[in-house]
């Protein structure tokens, strides 16, 4: 078969305008770093190391929160904790044989005369289902269900302080396949209109900070040294008090029950085998009366006591991490975070990030190159820039990049 001269000329022209090598788009990028978390405020690994070295909780806190004072403040205020976010379905059951679970239409607050829409025994549960802009509640008994009603808000109470057969009364909230027990407070299930996706359920537990909330904080292992636990309890109390009275519509809460604020796991913390009572005792050790507790303050006000798992050997400042100056977050040496015995998982780490994760983080179609532009004096990445195959660039603050990609910390290098 003969090829015409015209086709040969066309083929030659196409070769002349095509790139010699197509731009390669890496499937992954590799990172190596140290530390875990944003690095601001109290280093939990650092507190553990200092406690093992014999330091007291107040000394530990004064070191990590410069220029602050620890004083007793009232802490018997209620705080609304989000325990279920952006849901379409959830189930609530009594967790104790013989106890009662009461469901109310609307917000009942502290009205003890409110009449329940339904009263359930431990053999039944309540299934909440988002339907349009409201929430339908069903009594579930075995395989049978019965509609109680449909409302924009439901409230639930239970006999949380009664002891039956030696066990405290609890309720169990099941979301997907995970169940968490709560002993204290009052639970609300509210329909909230979320931009773009529509109405979703927000489930909250309203509890007293002094004990009901702090007993359920699960930020550090309860087996840690006592002074490290007391330091964490004071920091958690201070953080919670700084959030009281600040409603957040997106979650129908003051705080989330996760790393967005601080981990709250309800009754399971104080009932941990062997070590649970140690955490409860640590919280009580920093209580100064039935309604007050030790609080980290600045100008007589509770500080937003940020804390982090560990650092890169020097704690971070809030202005470096988030662009917001907080005088009590000055950087201090944190050598225990670099101890492989105290911090075996994060004194050093390696991670690979997929192309799709990076493109989403930088809001680019793809990423062909990364460059660390600058570092903070603490060693964290200050800014990092990505370049796409079409020549566009996008620059992020190091902490923003860490948060979007879920890297352990902003103390990292490119490999």
N, C-alpha and C positions, 0 to 999 in steps of 0.2 A: 504494500500500500504506500503510495507517494503522498507526502505532506506538501501542501501548496506553500509558495513563498509568502503569501499573505498571512497564513496561520503562524508561520515561523516568526514573522515580524511582530505580530500581536503578542506571541508568547514571550519574545525577547523584551518587549516594552513592559509587560506585567512583571517580569523578573526585576527590571530596573527600578520600578517604583515600590516594590514590596520590601519591607525591612529585612536586613540580613538575618536578624535573629528576633523572633517575637518576644515581647516582654514577658518574663517569667513571673508568675504570681505564686509566691510560696504558699504551701498548704498550712504551714505552722510557723510560729516564731518561738524561740526558746529564751527563757529568763532564769537567772540565778539570783537569789537574794537572801535576806536574813530578817528575822522578826515577824510578828503577826499582828495585824490591826493597824489603826491609824497612828498609833504611837503617841497620842496626846494624853497628858495627865498621868494618873497613877499607872505604873507598869505592874501588872498582876504578878508576873514572874519576878520582877524586882522586889515587890512586897514580900513574896515568899522567901526570897533569898535573904532579905533584911531580917525577917522574922526568925529564920533559922540561925541568923548571926546574933540574935538576942535583942533586936530592937523592938520597942513598943509601938503599938498601932498609931498613936498620936505623932510620934517621931517620924514614922514612915510617911504619914499623910502630909506633915509639914514640909518634908523634903520634896515631894512630888508636886505639891500645890503651894508655890512660893507666895509669901506675903499674906497668907490666910490665917484665920483663927478658928479654933474648934470650941464651940460653945453649945450649951443645951438650948434647944428650941422646941416649941410645940410641934408634935408630929402625929397627932391623932386625927388629922384631916383625911377625908376620903379621896382616893385617886381612882380614876376610871382607866382600866387596863384593857387594851384591845387583845382578845384571845382568839379571834377568828376574823380574817380580813378578806374582803372581796369574794364572798361565798354565795353559792346558790342552794346549798343544802347542808344541814347539820342535825345532829341528834343529841338530845339531853336526857339523861337517865339518873335516877337516884342510885347512888353507889352503896347504900347501906340498907340491909334488910330491916324492914319495919319502919323506915323513916318516910316522911311525906315530902312531896315536891309540888309546889303550887305555881300555877301559871296565871299571869294577869295581863289583860289587854291594856297597852299603853305604859307610860312611865308612872310608877307608884312612889318612887323616892323612899321616904321613911314613914309613909302612911301605914300604920299598923292595922287600920280598920278597912283597908282595901279588900274587896271581895274577889276571890280568884275566879277565873273563867274555867279552870279545871284543877282538880286535886288528884295527884297520882301516887300510887304506892311503888315500891321498889320493883314490882313485876312489870311495870309499864314505863314507856318512854315517850318523849315528845319529839316528833320530826318536824323541822322547820324547812319550808321549801319556798324559794323566791318565785313568785308568780306575778309578772308584770312589775308594777311599782309597789306591791305589797307582799307580805309574807303570810303564807298559810301554815297553820299549826295543826298537826295531827297527833292524836293519841295512838301509840303503837303498842299493841299487846299481842305478843307472839307474831303471827302472820297477818293479824287483823289491824286495820287502821280506821280511825274515826276523826272526821274534821271537827276541830274545836272552833275555828273561825279564821278570818283573814284580817290582818291589821298591818300598819306601817311599823309598829313597835310592839314588842312583847317583853314582859319582865318575868323573871323566875326567882323564887325564894325556896329555901329548903331548911330543914331543922338542923342548921349547921353547928350548933353548940351542944346538942343533946348527945349523950353517950348511950348507945344501945349495945348490950353484950360486950361492953368494954371498948367499943370502937366508935370514933367520932363519925357523925353523919357527913356524907359527902355527896356531890353530884359528879357525874362523868359526862364530859363533852366530847362527842366523837365527830371528827372532821376527816372525811375520806376514811382511811383505815386506822387513824391514830386517835386514841382516847387519852384524855388528861383529866385527873380528878381535882376537884376544888372543894375545900372545906368551908371557906369563908366567903362572905359578901353576898352580892346580888347580881344576877346575870341579866343583861339586856340584849335583845336581838332586834336590830333596827335596819330598815331599808334605807339605803343612801344612794342618791343619784350620782353615778360616776360618769364623768365626761367620756364620750366615745362609746363605752361599753354598756351604758345604761344602769339600771338599779341592781345593787348587790347587797348582801347581808353583811353587817358589821356586828360582831358579837363582843361584848365587853363584860368585865367583871369589876364591880365597884367595891373596893376594899379599903380598910384603914391602913395607912402607911405604917404606923407604929409597930405593928406585929403581923397583921393579916397579909400585907403586901411583902414586907421584908422577909418573913419566914419562907416565902416562895421564890425568892431571888436565887438564880442558879448561875452565877457568874464564875465561881471558882469551885474546885472540889472541896467537899466538906472535910476531907482528910488532911487538909493543909494545916500549917501551924496556927495556933489560936490567934496570935497577934495579926497575922495576915488576914484571917477571917474577920476579925473585929474591924480592921482597916477597910475591908471591902464593904462591910455592913454600914459603916459611917459614910463612905463614899456613895453607896446606893441610896441611903436615906437623904443625903444632901441633893443628889440628882433628882430624886422624886419630888422633894419639896420645891425645887426650882421649876418644876413643871405643873404644879398644882394651880388651878385657876386659869390654865391656858387650854381652852378647848380646841381640838383639831377635828374639823368637819370630815375630812377624808376617812378617818378611822373611828369617828364618834368616840374619841378617847382623849386622855391626857398623854398617855404613853403606849407604845407598842410593847408586846411581850417578847421581843427579839432584839437582835443587835442594832436595830434602828434606835433603840433606847437601852434597855437592859433585859436580860433573859429572865422571864418569870414562868415558872412551871407548876405553880399551884401547890397542892398538898404533897406532891411527890418529893419535894426537896426535904421537908422536915421528917419524912418517913423513910428516907434512904436507909437501907440496912447498915447498922453499926454507926455510921458517921452522921446521919441526919440530925440527931440531937446536938452534935457539936456546932453545926451551923446555927441552929435555933439559940443555943447558949451564947454564941458570939454576938448575935443580934441583941439579945437581952443584956449582954455585958455593956453595950453602949447606950442602953436606955437609962435615963436619969430619973424617971418617975413613970407613973402609969400613962402619962400623956406627953412626955418629952423625951428627947434623945440627943446624943451628940451630933452636931452638924458642922460641916466645913463652911465657914462664912467669909465674906469680904464686905466691909462696911455694914455689918450686922445682917446681911442677907445671904441665904443659901447660895452657894455657887453651883453652876452646872458642872458637877464633878465628873468630867470625862475620864474614862479609864480604858486601858488597852491591854491585850494579852502580853505583848513584849515589844521590844524595839530593836533598832540596829546598833544598840550600845549607847545611844544618846536619845532621850525622848524628844518628841516633835513639839512644835508650838502650833497653836490654833491658827495663827496668821499664815504659817507655811502650808498647813493642811487645807484650810478652808477660806483663807483670805480675811478672816475676822480676828481682830486682836482681843485676846483675853489675858490680862496681866498674870493670872495665876497659872498659866500654862507655859511658863518659861522652860527652856530645855535644860535638863540635868543629865549627868552621867548615869548610865543604867547598865553596868557591867554584867549583872546576873542574867540579863537576857541573852548574853553571848556564852553562857555556861551550858555545854552540851548535856550535863547531868540534870540541871534544873529545867532546861528548855530543849529536850531532845528532838522535838519535831520541827522547831523553827529557828534554832540557832543558825541553821543554814537550810535552804530549800531550793529546789529546781522545779520549774513548771514549763509546759508547752501550751501555747494558746492557738486555737484554730483560726484560720483565715476569717471565717464568718464572725467570730467573736470580736476580732480586731476591727473589721469593717463596720460592725454595728457600734462599737465603742466610739469610733472617730466619725461616724456618720458619713462614710465614704463607700463607694461601690466596691472597692477592694483596697488592699494595702500591699505594696511591693517593697516598701522600705520604712524602717523606723530609725529615729535618731533621738538620743537624749540630749536636749539642748542645754540644760543647766541643772545644777543641784543646789539644794539648800545647805546652809552651814551644818545642819544636823546629819547630812549624808543622804537624805531622801531626794528622789527625783523631783525637781521643781517643775520642769516642763518637758514634754515629750511630743515629737511631731511625727506624723505618718504621711506618707506620700502614696497616692494611688497611681494606677497604670495610665490614667488620662492626665497626669501631671498635677492634679489638685493636692493641696496639703491641708492638714488639720492639726491643731496644737491643743493639747490638754494639760491641765495641772496634774502633777504626778499622783496626788491623792484621788483626783477624779478618775484618772485612768485605772488606778488600783481598784476603786469601787466598781467601776463598770465592767472590768474584766475578772473580778474576784481573785486577783493575785493576793497572796498573803500580806504583803506590805508594799510601801513605796521605797523601801531600801532594796533596790535591785539593779542588775546590769543586764544588758543584752548579750546573748551568746550567739 
